């Protein structure tokens, strides 16, 4: 048995550069994963997203035990102090960092509109983390309402250089026998729901003709040799030496 992962990321047709990125830190019996999405309207936010992913993965791979949510919260706070002076003053990024045991998605530390989801045996996707935006701040919304709400892109929490982040911790503890994924909003809100299940899994995702960047990091724990697929310049992987 081993962790398997697959990263797929498509640049949006209205983007000059892909501002999505992700990373993995593999421990002895756990996996730390993070996905980030630079805020399109803020300068150099893609750079900030990549720097945040790199900092968090480097911290995770250096830990000698399975991280808990307090560890990850501290890493995020430390990343803010490290990055605030070297990036554009208005840069911002959504992010979601999660820790997986061999059987369960344990928790997520997140801010913005990146999400974690699990697929059931009928291939239905259950999104397990909320979205921090003005639309959800006003009232609870069903998924289909949220996807099209005019205030969905007005984020109420992000990782930013202007001020400390205050991310949300969502305790999960869900088994992911049929696969889990971390995704950006281009995936969960930009793709039709009928298509998301086809592209959720570990095997593949085609090139897509979408306005926004569309990215997902799929993760499984299953038999067979370790799968390290989806290498790209916006995907950062480190494996802890045993």
Buried (B, 14 or more C-beta within 10 A) or exposed (E): EBBBBBBBBBBBEEBEEBBBBBBBBBBEEBBBBBBBBBBBEBBBBBBBBBBBBBBBBBBBBEBEEBBEBEBBBEBBBEBBEEBBEEBEEBBBBBBBBBBBBEEBBBBBBBBBBBBBBBBEEEEBBEBBBBBBBBBBEEEEBEEEEBBEBEBBBEBBBBBBBEEEBEBBEBEBEBEBBBBBBBBBBBBBBBBEEEBBBEBBBBEEBEEBEBEBBBBBBBBBBEEEEEBBBBEEEBBBBBEBEE
